[in-house]
Amino acid sequence: MSTVNIQTFIKFGSEENIRDLQENGTIYCNTIEYFRQLEDSYLRGDSYEGTFKITNYPPDSKITLYLPDKKEIELKTAKLHLREFYTDIKGNIYCLTAITREEIIKLETLKLDLKNSRFGTHFLLIKDNQQFFDRLMKGFENEKLSIKTGFVKYYDKHLINGELDLFHKSKEFEYQKEFRIIVKNDRQNPIKFQIGSLKEISEIFETKDLETLVCQYNPQHRV
């Protein structure tokens, strides 16, 4: 398995929440159900959140219905898109934008999509991602929370056939470059805790600065 080097984490939000994150290290994890039901024009809400299987049938596919009396009815379909999802999915999610060294080297110059500015007026840029991540993991440990972490894998919902998990997300959200922390629990409430001031390892910017923010690879210096 290849190693991916995260160069920096970025968190978008309102000025109030971003300053609270920097000053106090406040971590807020909303519920999976919240994100599934949220409707905000392909920003955060994803009606496919919690989907565990998608099947796309091409036009003129044949589907057989098996009835209780053992009678079979064969249907000829138009193009058909079926999804199966958990009806009662519990847990929480914490989302970060992650920029990797490999991505910067590959593209030489990387700019974040301006659609990210719709997440809020400000963002926090982490300058020491290892220290931040270690403290974040320790915070979940102190709260006795079981978690899984990883990059979100983006898929075309009109082409995919197969099983999904909570690290899959529709391709409409690919610009978010999401690194996701999933909290496994039986509650349906947001989770909030603090990991201490991040002032020494972060900087706050306004999201309007995304227009000029550039990540660039300089081979004479380590990225």
Biotite code that builds the C-alpha atoms (Angstrom):
import biotite.structure as struc

atoms = struc.array([
    struc.Atom([0.000, 0.000, 0.000], chain_id="A", res_id=1, res_name="MET", atom_name="CA", element="C"),
    struc.Atom([1.406, 3.397, -0.974], chain_id="A", res_id=2, res_name="SER", atom_name="CA", element="C"),
    struc.Atom([1.889, 6.067, 1.658], chain_id="A", res_id=3, res_name="THR", atom_name="CA", element="C"),
    struc.Atom([0.102, 9.388, 1.274], chain_id="A", res_id=4, res_name="VAL", atom_name="CA", element="C"),
    struc.Atom([1.704, 12.408, 2.935], chain_id="A", res_id=5, res_name="ASN", atom_name="CA", element="C"),
    struc.Atom([-0.790, 14.982, 4.138], chain_id="A", res_id=6, res_name="ILE", atom_name="CA", element="C"),
    struc.Atom([0.835, 18.375, 3.783], chain_id="A", res_id=7, res_name="GLN", atom_name="CA", element="C"),
    struc.Atom([-1.837, 20.399, 5.528], chain_id="A", res_id=8, res_name="THR", atom_name="CA", element="C"),
    struc.Atom([-5.343, 20.224, 6.917], chain_id="A", res_id=9, res_name="PHE", atom_name="CA", element="C"),
    struc.Atom([-7.878, 23.001, 6.344], chain_id="A", res_id=10, res_name="ILE", atom_name="CA", element="C"),
    struc.Atom([-11.150, 23.557, 8.177], chain_id="A", res_id=11, res_name="LYS", atom_name="CA", element="C"),
    struc.Atom([-13.845, 25.866, 6.794], chain_id="A", res_id=12, res_name="PHE", atom_name="CA", element="C"),
    struc.Atom([-16.594, 27.539, 8.814], chain_id="A", res_id=13, res_name="GLY", atom_name="CA", element="C"),
    struc.Atom([-18.035, 30.704, 10.252], chain_id="A", res_id=14, res_name="SER", atom_name="CA", element="C"),
    struc.Atom([-15.660, 33.222, 11.804], chain_id="A", res_id=15, res_name="GLU", atom_name="CA", element="C"),
    struc.Atom([-17.017, 32.391, 15.268], chain_id="A", res_id=16, res_name="GLU", atom_name="CA", element="C"),
    struc.Atom([-16.491, 28.650, 14.885], chain_id="A", res_id=17, res_name="ASN", atom_name="CA", element="C"),
    struc.Atom([-13.078, 28.949, 13.270], chain_id="A", res_id=18, res_name="ILE", atom_name="CA", element="C"),
    struc.Atom([-11.804, 31.277, 16.000], chain_id="A", res_id=19, res_name="ARG", atom_name="CA", element="C"),
    struc.Atom([-13.203, 28.876, 18.606], chain_id="A", res_id=20, res_name="ASP", atom_name="CA", element="C"),
    struc.Atom([-11.318, 26.058, 16.901], chain_id="A", res_id=21, res_name="LEU", atom_name="CA", element="C"),
    struc.Atom([-8.054, 28.000, 16.905], chain_id="A", res_id=22, res_name="GLN", atom_name="CA", element="C"),
    struc.Atom([-8.327, 29.437, 20.411], chain_id="A", res_id=23, res_name="GLU", atom_name="CA", element="C"),
    struc.Atom([-9.790, 26.433, 22.212], chain_id="A", res_id=24, res_name="ASN", atom_name="CA", element="C"),
    struc.Atom([-9.387, 23.516, 19.843], chain_id="A", res_id=25, res_name="GLY", atom_name="CA", element="C"),
    struc.Atom([-13.136, 22.937, 19.827], chain_id="A", res_id=26, res_name="THR", atom_name="CA", element="C"),
    struc.Atom([-14.006, 19.837, 17.800], chain_id="A", res_id=27, res_name="ILE", atom_name="CA", element="C"),
    struc.Atom([-17.641, 19.469, 16.727], chain_id="A", res_id=28, res_name="TYR", atom_name="CA", element="C"),
    struc.Atom([-18.823, 16.244, 15.086], chain_id="A", res_id=29, res_name="CYS", atom_name="CA", element="C"),
    struc.Atom([-22.336, 16.239, 13.693], chain_id="A", res_id=30, res_name="ASN", atom_name="CA", element="C"),
    struc.Atom([-24.367, 13.090, 13.133], chain_id="A", res_id=31, res_name="THR", atom_name="CA", element="C"),
    struc.Atom([-24.302, 11.043, 9.933], chain_id="A", res_id=32, res_name="ILE", atom_name="CA", element="C"),
    struc.Atom([-28.073, 11.420, 9.715], chain_id="A", res_id=33, res_name="GLU", atom_name="CA", element="C"),
    struc.Atom([-27.686, 15.217, 9.842], chain_id="A", res_id=34, res_name="TYR", atom_name="CA", element="C"),
    struc.Atom([-25.471, 15.200, 6.740], chain_id="A", res_id=35, res_name="PHE", atom_name="CA", element="C"),
    struc.Atom([-27.781, 12.825, 4.909], chain_id="A", res_id=36, res_name="ARG", atom_name="CA", element="C"),
    struc.Atom([-30.833, 15.025, 5.460], chain_id="A", res_id=37, res_name="GLN", atom_name="CA", element="C"),
    struc.Atom([-29.088, 18.362, 4.946], chain_id="A", res_id=38, res_name="LEU", atom_name="CA", element="C"),
    struc.Atom([-30.041, 20.099, 1.731], chain_id="A", res_id=39, res_name="GLU", atom_name="CA", element="C"),
    struc.Atom([-27.685, 22.871, 0.660], chain_id="A", res_id=40, res_name="ASP", atom_name="CA", element="C"),
    struc.Atom([-27.044, 22.571, -3.077], chain_id="A", res_id=41, res_name="SER", atom_name="CA", element="C"),
    struc.Atom([-24.280, 19.941, -3.118], chain_id="A", res_id=42, res_name="TYR", atom_name="CA", element="C"),
    struc.Atom([-22.324, 21.666, -0.359], chain_id="A", res_id=43, res_name="LEU", atom_name="CA", element="C"),
    struc.Atom([-22.454, 19.406, 2.689], chain_id="A", res_id=44, res_name="ARG", atom_name="CA", element="C"),
    struc.Atom([-25.736, 17.548, 2.428], chain_id="A", res_id=45, res_name="GLY", atom_name="CA", element="C"),
    struc.Atom([-25.505, 14.205, 0.638], chain_id="A", res_id=46, res_name="ASP", atom_name="CA", element="C"),
    struc.Atom([-28.698, 12.185, 0.248], chain_id="A", res_id=47, res_name="SER", atom_name="CA", element="C"),
    struc.Atom([-26.455, 9.222, -0.652], chain_id="A", res_id=48, res_name="TYR", atom_name="CA", element="C"),
    struc.Atom([-24.772, 9.320, 2.771], chain_id="A", res_id=49, res_name="GLU", atom_name="CA", element="C"),
    struc.Atom([-25.298, 5.899, 4.322], chain_id="A", res_id=50, res_name="GLY", atom_name="CA", element="C"),
    struc.Atom([-25.819, 4.150, 0.985], chain_id="A", res_id=51, res_name="THR", atom_name="CA", element="C"),
    struc.Atom([-24.199, 0.714, 1.070], chain_id="A", res_id=52, res_name="PHE", atom_name="CA", element="C"),
    struc.Atom([-24.911, -0.513, -2.458], chain_id="A", res_id=53, res_name="LYS", atom_name="CA", element="C"),
    struc.Atom([-25.701, 1.019, -5.857], chain_id="A", res_id=54, res_name="ILE", atom_name="CA", element="C"),
    struc.Atom([-26.803, -0.842, -8.968], chain_id="A", res_id=55, res_name="THR", atom_name="CA", element="C"),
    struc.Atom([-27.154, 0.818, -12.368], chain_id="A", res_id=56, res_name="ASN", atom_name="CA", element="C"),
    struc.Atom([-29.140, -1.147, -14.942], chain_id="A", res_id=57, res_name="TYR", atom_name="CA", element="C"),
    struc.Atom([-28.688, -0.162, -18.606], chain_id="A", res_id=58, res_name="PRO", atom_name="CA", element="C"),
    struc.Atom([-31.740, 0.368, -20.850], chain_id="A", res_id=59, res_name="PRO", atom_name="CA", element="C"),
    struc.Atom([-33.640, -2.807, -21.786], chain_id="A", res_id=60, res_name="ASP", atom_name="CA", element="C"),
    struc.Atom([-32.364, -4.731, -18.776], chain_id="A", res_id=61, res_name="SER", atom_name="CA", element="C"),
    struc.Atom([-34.593, -7.566, -17.626], chain_id="A", res_id=62, res_name="LYS", atom_name="CA", element="C"),
    struc.Atom([-35.634, -7.746, -13.988], chain_id="A", res_id=63, res_name="ILE", atom_name="CA", element="C"),
    struc.Atom([-37.612, -10.631, -12.528], chain_id="A", res_id=64, res_name="THR", atom_name="CA", element="C"),
    struc.Atom([-40.121, -10.115, -9.718], chain_id="A", res_id=65, res_name="LEU", atom_name="CA", element="C"),
    struc.Atom([-40.668, -13.145, -7.506], chain_id="A", res_id=66, res_name="TYR", atom_name="CA", element="C"),
    struc.Atom([-44.157, -13.055, -5.972], chain_id="A", res_id=67, res_name="LEU", atom_name="CA", element="C"),
    struc.Atom([-45.291, -14.847, -2.784], chain_id="A", res_id=68, res_name="PRO", atom_name="CA", element="C"),
    struc.Atom([-47.313, -17.398, -4.778], chain_id="A", res_id=69, res_name="ASP", atom_name="CA", element="C"),
    struc.Atom([-44.061, -18.341, -6.574], chain_id="A", res_id=70, res_name="LYS", atom_name="CA", element="C"),
    struc.Atom([-45.236, -16.620, -9.709], chain_id="A", res_id=71, res_name="LYS", atom_name="CA", element="C"),
    struc.Atom([-42.517, -14.795, -11.624], chain_id="A", res_id=72, res_name="GLU", atom_name="CA", element="C"),
    struc.Atom([-42.992, -11.600, -13.612], chain_id="A", res_id=73, res_name="ILE", atom_name="CA", element="C"),
    struc.Atom([-40.286, -10.424, -15.973], chain_id="A", res_id=74, res_name="GLU", atom_name="CA", element="C"),
    struc.Atom([-39.929, -6.678, -16.451], chain_id="A", res_id=75, res_name="LEU", atom_name="CA", element="C"),
    struc.Atom([-38.134, -4.916, -19.260], chain_id="A", res_id=76, res_name="LYS", atom_name="CA", element="C"),
    struc.Atom([-36.794, -1.649, -17.909], chain_id="A", res_id=77, res_name="THR", atom_name="CA", element="C"),
    struc.Atom([-35.617, 1.698, -19.072], chain_id="A", res_id=78, res_name="ALA", atom_name="CA", element="C"),
    struc.Atom([-32.314, 2.850, -17.583], chain_id="A", res_id=79, res_name="LYS", atom_name="CA", element="C"),
    struc.Atom([-32.637, 2.140, -13.868], chain_id="A", res_id=80, res_name="LEU", atom_name="CA", element="C"),
    struc.Atom([-30.685, 3.376, -10.855], chain_id="A", res_id=81, res_name="HIS", atom_name="CA", element="C"),
    struc.Atom([-31.227, 1.543, -7.574], chain_id="A", res_id=82, res_name="LEU", atom_name="CA", element="C"),
    struc.Atom([-29.620, 2.232, -4.234], chain_id="A", res_id=83, res_name="ARG", atom_name="CA", element="C"),
    struc.Atom([-29.808, 0.441, -0.920], chain_id="A", res_id=84, res_name="GLU", atom_name="CA", element="C"),
    struc.Atom([-29.159, 2.360, 2.262], chain_id="A", res_id=85, res_name="PHE", atom_name="CA", element="C"),
    struc.Atom([-29.239, 1.935, 6.001], chain_id="A", res_id=86, res_name="TYR", atom_name="CA", element="C"),
    struc.Atom([-32.575, 3.100, 7.407], chain_id="A", res_id=87, res_name="THR", atom_name="CA", element="C"),
    struc.Atom([-31.169, 3.769, 10.869], chain_id="A", res_id=88, res_name="ASP", atom_name="CA", element="C"),
    struc.Atom([-27.541, 4.783, 10.631], chain_id="A", res_id=89, res_name="ILE", atom_name="CA", element="C"),
    struc.Atom([-25.856, 6.007, 13.793], chain_id="A", res_id=90, res_name="LYS", atom_name="CA", element="C"),
    struc.Atom([-22.558, 7.721, 14.380], chain_id="A", res_id=91, res_name="GLY", atom_name="CA", element="C"),
    struc.Atom([-20.826, 11.039, 13.799], chain_id="A", res_id=92, res_name="ASN", atom_name="CA", element="C"),
    struc.Atom([-18.498, 12.586, 11.231], chain_id="A", res_id=93, res_name="ILE", atom_name="CA", element="C"),
    struc.Atom([-15.681, 15.121, 11.466], chain_id="A", res_id=94, res_name="TYR", atom_name="CA", element="C"),
    struc.Atom([-14.552, 16.509, 8.116], chain_id="A", res_id=95, res_name="CYS", atom_name="CA", element="C"),
    struc.Atom([-11.341, 18.233, 7.070], chain_id="A", res_id=96, res_name="LEU", atom_name="CA", element="C"),
    struc.Atom([-9.942, 19.326, 3.736], chain_id="A", res_id=97, res_name="THR", atom_name="CA", element="C"),
    struc.Atom([-6.608, 17.564, 3.183], chain_id="A", res_id=98, res_name="ALA", atom_name="CA", element="C"),
    struc.Atom([-3.899, 18.655, 0.757], chain_id="A", res_id=99, res_name="ILE", atom_name="CA", element="C"),
    struc.Atom([-1.311, 15.975, 0.059], chain_id="A", res_id=100, res_name="THR", atom_name="CA", element="C"),
    struc.Atom([2.300, 16.322, -0.984], chain_id="A", res_id=101, res_name="ARG", atom_name="CA", element="C"),
    struc.Atom([1.744, 13.885, -3.842], chain_id="A", res_id=102, res_name="GLU", atom_name="CA", element="C"),
    struc.Atom([-1.068, 16.009, -5.237], chain_id="A", res_id=103, res_name="GLU", atom_name="CA", element="C"),
    struc.Atom([1.010, 19.187, -5.162], chain_id="A", res_id=104, res_name="ILE", atom_name="CA", element="C"),
    struc.Atom([3.970, 17.485, -6.852], chain_id="A", res_id=105, res_name="ILE", atom_name="CA", element="C"),
    struc.Atom([1.744, 15.957, -9.529], chain_id="A", res_id=106, res_name="LYS", atom_name="CA", element="C"),
    struc.Atom([-0.008, 19.217, -10.375], chain_id="A", res_id=107, res_name="LEU", atom_name="CA", element="C"),
    struc.Atom([2.988, 21.489, -9.569], chain_id="A", res_id=108, res_name="GLU", atom_name="CA", element="C"),
    struc.Atom([0.475, 24.222, -8.710], chain_id="A", res_id=109, res_name="THR", atom_name="CA", element="C"),
    struc.Atom([-2.697, 23.483, -6.753], chain_id="A", res_id=110, res_name="LEU", atom_name="CA", element="C"),
    struc.Atom([-5.598, 25.821, -6.038], chain_id="A", res_id=111, res_name="LYS", atom_name="CA", element="C"),
    struc.Atom([-8.613, 24.949, -3.928], chain_id="A", res_id=112, res_name="LEU", atom_name="CA", element="C"),
    struc.Atom([-12.000, 25.173, -5.608], chain_id="A", res_id=113, res_name="ASP", atom_name="CA", element="C"),
    struc.Atom([-13.789, 28.437, -4.856], chain_id="A", res_id=114, res_name="LEU", atom_name="CA", element="C"),
    struc.Atom([-16.948, 26.454, -4.072], chain_id="A", res_id=115, res_name="LYS", atom_name="CA", element="C"),
    struc.Atom([-15.322, 25.754, -0.705], chain_id="A", res_id=116, res_name="ASN", atom_name="CA", element="C"),
    struc.Atom([-15.958, 29.396, 0.204], chain_id="A", res_id=117, res_name="SER", atom_name="CA", element="C"),
    struc.Atom([-19.626, 28.505, 0.630], chain_id="A", res_id=118, res_name="ARG", atom_name="CA", element="C"),
    struc.Atom([-18.747, 26.572, 3.785], chain_id="A", res_id=119, res_name="PHE", atom_name="CA", element="C"),
    struc.Atom([-18.292, 29.828, 5.668], chain_id="A", res_id=120, res_name="GLY", atom_name="CA", element="C"),
    struc.Atom([-16.484, 33.135, 5.776], chain_id="A", res_id=121, res_name="THR", atom_name="CA", element="C"),
    struc.Atom([-13.198, 31.834, 7.214], chain_id="A", res_id=122, res_name="HIS", atom_name="CA", element="C"),
    struc.Atom([-10.880, 28.856, 7.257], chain_id="A", res_id=123, res_name="PHE", atom_name="CA", element="C"),
    struc.Atom([-8.146, 27.557, 9.531], chain_id="A", res_id=124, res_name="LEU", atom_name="CA", element="C"),
    struc.Atom([-4.932, 26.387, 7.884], chain_id="A", res_id=125, res_name="LEU", atom_name="CA", element="C"),
    struc.Atom([-2.928, 23.921, 9.976], chain_id="A", res_id=126, res_name="ILE", atom_name="CA", element="C"),
    struc.Atom([0.841, 24.468, 9.752], chain_id="A", res_id=127, res_name="LYS", atom_name="CA", element="C"),
    struc.Atom([1.879, 21.433, 11.825], chain_id="A", res_id=128, res_name="ASP", atom_name="CA", element="C"),
    struc.Atom([-0.457, 18.709, 10.681], chain_id="A", res_id=129, res_name="ASN", atom_name="CA", element="C"),
    struc.Atom([1.241, 15.917, 12.660], chain_id="A", res_id=130, res_name="GLN", atom_name="CA", element="C"),
    struc.Atom([0.889, 17.733, 15.983], chain_id="A", res_id=131, res_name="GLN", atom_name="CA", element="C"),
    struc.Atom([-2.709, 18.636, 15.153], chain_id="A", res_id=132, res_name="PHE", atom_name="CA", element="C"),
    struc.Atom([-3.584, 15.080, 14.149], chain_id="A", res_id=133, res_name="PHE", atom_name="CA", element="C"),
    struc.Atom([-1.935, 13.585, 17.242], chain_id="A", res_id=134, res_name="ASP", atom_name="CA", element="C"),
    struc.Atom([-3.873, 15.936, 19.511], chain_id="A", res_id=135, res_name="ARG", atom_name="CA", element="C"),
    struc.Atom([-7.082, 15.261, 17.616], chain_id="A", res_id=136, res_name="LEU", atom_name="CA", element="C"),
    struc.Atom([-6.640, 11.488, 17.998], chain_id="A", res_id=137, res_name="MET", atom_name="CA", element="C"),
    struc.Atom([-5.841, 11.945, 21.693], chain_id="A", res_id=138, res_name="LYS", atom_name="CA", element="C"),
    struc.Atom([-9.034, 13.960, 22.080], chain_id="A", res_id=139, res_name="GLY", atom_name="CA", element="C"),
    struc.Atom([-11.155, 11.154, 20.662], chain_id="A", res_id=140, res_name="PHE", atom_name="CA", element="C"),
    struc.Atom([-9.297, 8.707, 22.904], chain_id="A", res_id=141, res_name="GLU", atom_name="CA", element="C"),
    struc.Atom([-9.934, 10.829, 26.004], chain_id="A", res_id=142, res_name="ASN", atom_name="CA", element="C"),
    struc.Atom([-13.632, 10.891, 25.126], chain_id="A", res_id=143, res_name="GLU", atom_name="CA", element="C"),
    struc.Atom([-13.500, 7.085, 24.832], chain_id="A", res_id=144, res_name="LYS", atom_name="CA", element="C"),
    struc.Atom([-14.779, 7.235, 21.272], chain_id="A", res_id=145, res_name="LEU", atom_name="CA", element="C"),
    struc.Atom([-14.136, 4.544, 18.677], chain_id="A", res_id=146, res_name="SER", atom_name="CA", element="C"),
    struc.Atom([-13.170, 6.028, 15.303], chain_id="A", res_id=147, res_name="ILE", atom_name="CA", element="C"),
    struc.Atom([-12.077, 5.196, 11.762], chain_id="A", res_id=148, res_name="LYS", atom_name="CA", element="C"),
    struc.Atom([-10.118, 7.639, 9.612], chain_id="A", res_id=149, res_name="THR", atom_name="CA", element="C"),
    struc.Atom([-9.386, 7.929, 5.918], chain_id="A", res_id=150, res_name="GLY", atom_name="CA", element="C"),
    struc.Atom([-9.678, 9.840, 2.676], chain_id="A", res_id=151, res_name="PHE", atom_name="CA", element="C"),
    struc.Atom([-13.083, 9.995, 1.041], chain_id="A", res_id=152, res_name="VAL", atom_name="CA", element="C"),
    struc.Atom([-13.287, 8.045, -2.218], chain_id="A", res_id=153, res_name="LYS", atom_name="CA", element="C"),
    struc.Atom([-15.458, 9.746, -4.826], chain_id="A", res_id=154, res_name="TYR", atom_name="CA", element="C"),
    struc.Atom([-17.617, 7.811, -7.287], chain_id="A", res_id=155, res_name="TYR", atom_name="CA", element="C"),
    struc.Atom([-19.908, 8.467, -10.247], chain_id="A", res_id=156, res_name="ASP", atom_name="CA", element="C"),
    struc.Atom([-23.310, 7.400, -8.981], chain_id="A", res_id=157, res_name="LYS", atom_name="CA", element="C"),
    struc.Atom([-24.545, 6.822, -12.537], chain_id="A", res_id=158, res_name="HIS", atom_name="CA", element="C"),
    struc.Atom([-21.776, 4.370, -13.387], chain_id="A", res_id=159, res_name="LEU", atom_name="CA", element="C"),
    struc.Atom([-20.884, 2.548, -10.189], chain_id="A", res_id=160, res_name="ILE", atom_name="CA", element="C"),
    struc.Atom([-22.129, -0.947, -9.460], chain_id="A", res_id=161, res_name="ASN", atom_name="CA", element="C"),
    struc.Atom([-21.205, -2.407, -6.112], chain_id="A", res_id=162, res_name="GLY", atom_name="CA", element="C"),
    struc.Atom([-20.923, -1.922, -2.403], chain_id="A", res_id=163, res_name="GLU", atom_name="CA", element="C"),
    struc.Atom([-20.076, 1.340, -0.654], chain_id="A", res_id=164, res_name="LEU", atom_name="CA", element="C"),
    struc.Atom([-19.104, 2.393, 2.840], chain_id="A", res_id=165, res_name="ASP", atom_name="CA", element="C"),
    struc.Atom([-19.076, 5.638, 4.798], chain_id="A", res_id=166, res_name="LEU", atom_name="CA", element="C"),
    struc.Atom([-15.821, 6.672, 3.115], chain_id="A", res_id=167, res_name="PHE", atom_name="CA", element="C"),
    struc.Atom([-17.540, 6.834, -0.274], chain_id="A", res_id=168, res_name="HIS", atom_name="CA", element="C"),
    struc.Atom([-19.136, 10.028, -1.495], chain_id="A", res_id=169, res_name="LYS", atom_name="CA", element="C"),
    struc.Atom([-20.731, 11.161, -4.736], chain_id="A", res_id=170, res_name="SER", atom_name="CA", element="C"),
    struc.Atom([-18.387, 12.763, -7.291], chain_id="A", res_id=171, res_name="LYS", atom_name="CA", element="C"),
    struc.Atom([-20.247, 16.091, -7.012], chain_id="A", res_id=172, res_name="GLU", atom_name="CA", element="C"),
    struc.Atom([-18.299, 16.609, -3.775], chain_id="A", res_id=173, res_name="PHE", atom_name="CA", element="C"),
    struc.Atom([-14.830, 15.755, -5.101], chain_id="A", res_id=174, res_name="GLU", atom_name="CA", element="C"),
    struc.Atom([-13.673, 19.383, -4.962], chain_id="A", res_id=175, res_name="TYR", atom_name="CA", element="C"),
    struc.Atom([-13.832, 19.185, -1.153], chain_id="A", res_id=176, res_name="GLN", atom_name="CA", element="C"),
    struc.Atom([-10.762, 16.866, -0.934], chain_id="A", res_id=177, res_name="LYS", atom_name="CA", element="C"),
    struc.Atom([-12.216, 15.435, 2.239], chain_id="A", res_id=178, res_name="GLU", atom_name="CA", element="C"),
    struc.Atom([-10.399, 13.562, 4.962], chain_id="A", res_id=179, res_name="PHE", atom_name="CA", element="C"),
    struc.Atom([-13.037, 11.983, 7.155], chain_id="A", res_id=180, res_name="ARG", atom_name="CA", element="C"),
    struc.Atom([-13.176, 10.784, 10.749], chain_id="A", res_id=181, res_name="ILE", atom_name="CA", element="C"),
    struc.Atom([-16.118, 8.509, 11.498], chain_id="A", res_id=182, res_name="ILE", atom_name="CA", element="C"),
    struc.Atom([-17.164, 8.085, 15.113], chain_id="A", res_id=183, res_name="VAL", atom_name="CA", element="C"),
    struc.Atom([-18.832, 4.752, 15.763], chain_id="A", res_id=184, res_name="LYS", atom_name="CA", element="C"),
    struc.Atom([-21.472, 4.924, 18.483], chain_id="A", res_id=185, res_name="ASN", atom_name="CA", element="C"),
    struc.Atom([-25.145, 4.287, 19.179], chain_id="A", res_id=186, res_name="ASP", atom_name="CA", element="C"),
    struc.Atom([-26.070, 7.905, 19.815], chain_id="A", res_id=187, res_name="ARG", atom_name="CA", element="C"),
    struc.Atom([-27.841, 10.323, 17.516], chain_id="A", res_id=188, res_name="GLN", atom_name="CA", element="C"),
    struc.Atom([-26.430, 13.499, 19.038], chain_id="A", res_id=189, res_name="ASN", atom_name="CA", element="C"),
    struc.Atom([-23.581, 15.828, 18.017], chain_id="A", res_id=190, res_name="PRO", atom_name="CA", element="C"),
    struc.Atom([-20.262, 15.352, 19.825], chain_id="A", res_id=191, res_name="ILE", atom_name="CA", element="C"),
    struc.Atom([-18.188, 18.263, 21.109], chain_id="A", res_id=192, res_name="LYS", atom_name="CA", element="C"),
    struc.Atom([-14.851, 18.371, 22.928], chain_id="A", res_id=193, res_name="PHE", atom_name="CA", element="C"),
    struc.Atom([-11.687, 20.498, 23.055], chain_id="A", res_id=194, res_name="GLN", atom_name="CA", element="C"),
    struc.Atom([-8.029, 19.734, 22.339], chain_id="A", res_id=195, res_name="ILE", atom_name="CA", element="C"),
    struc.Atom([-6.497, 23.038, 23.476], chain_id="A", res_id=196, res_name="GLY", atom_name="CA", element="C"),
    struc.Atom([-5.308, 26.160, 21.679], chain_id="A", res_id=197, res_name="SER", atom_name="CA", element="C"),
    struc.Atom([-4.033, 25.744, 18.120], chain_id="A", res_id=198, res_name="LEU", atom_name="CA", element="C"),
    struc.Atom([-2.683, 29.289, 17.811], chain_id="A", res_id=199, res_name="LYS", atom_name="CA", element="C"),
    struc.Atom([0.955, 28.198, 17.517], chain_id="A", res_id=200, res_name="GLU", atom_name="CA", element="C"),
    struc.Atom([0.301, 25.733, 14.702], chain_id="A", res_id=201, res_name="ILE", atom_name="CA", element="C"),
    struc.Atom([-2.357, 27.443, 12.590], chain_id="A", res_id=202, res_name="SER", atom_name="CA", element="C"),
    struc.Atom([-3.437, 30.609, 10.810], chain_id="A", res_id=203, res_name="GLU", atom_name="CA", element="C"),
    struc.Atom([-6.891, 32.010, 10.091], chain_id="A", res_id=204, res_name="ILE", atom_name="CA", element="C"),
    struc.Atom([-7.828, 33.336, 6.651], chain_id="A", res_id=205, res_name="PHE", atom_name="CA", element="C"),
    struc.Atom([-10.979, 34.662, 5.063], chain_id="A", res_id=206, res_name="GLU", atom_name="CA", element="C"),
    struc.Atom([-12.422, 32.357, 2.423], chain_id="A", res_id=207, res_name="THR", atom_name="CA", element="C"),
    struc.Atom([-12.186, 35.163, -0.130], chain_id="A", res_id=208, res_name="LYS", atom_name="CA", element="C"),
    struc.Atom([-8.417, 34.535, 0.051], chain_id="A", res_id=209, res_name="ASP", atom_name="CA", element="C"),
    struc.Atom([-8.989, 31.254, -1.803], chain_id="A", res_id=210, res_name="LEU", atom_name="CA", element="C"),
    struc.Atom([-8.826, 33.276, -5.014], chain_id="A", res_id=211, res_name="GLU", atom_name="CA", element="C"),
    struc.Atom([-5.129, 33.930, -4.452], chain_id="A", res_id=212, res_name="THR", atom_name="CA", element="C"),
    struc.Atom([-4.136, 30.925, -2.316], chain_id="A", res_id=213, res_name="LEU", atom_name="CA", element="C"),
    struc.Atom([-1.762, 28.681, -4.279], chain_id="A", res_id=214, res_name="VAL", atom_name="CA", element="C"),
    struc.Atom([0.049, 25.523, -3.189], chain_id="A", res_id=215, res_name="CYS", atom_name="CA", element="C"),
    struc.Atom([3.175, 25.173, -5.286], chain_id="A", res_id=216, res_name="GLN", atom_name="CA", element="C"),
    struc.Atom([5.914, 22.571, -5.464], chain_id="A", res_id=217, res_name="TYR", atom_name="CA", element="C"),
    struc.Atom([9.462, 23.902, -5.283], chain_id="A", res_id=218, res_name="ASN", atom_name="CA", element="C"),
    struc.Atom([11.972, 21.095, -5.970], chain_id="A", res_id=219, res_name="PRO", atom_name="CA", element="C"),
    struc.Atom([14.726, 23.110, -4.267], chain_id="A", res_id=220, res_name="GLN", atom_name="CA", element="C"),
    struc.Atom([12.861, 22.954, -0.968], chain_id="A", res_id=221, res_name="HIS", atom_name="CA", element="C"),
    struc.Atom([10.858, 20.227, 0.641], chain_id="A", res_id=222, res_name="ARG", atom_name="CA", element="C"),
    struc.Atom([7.115, 20.824, 0.194], chain_id="A", res_id=223, res_name="VAL", atom_name="CA", element="C"),
])
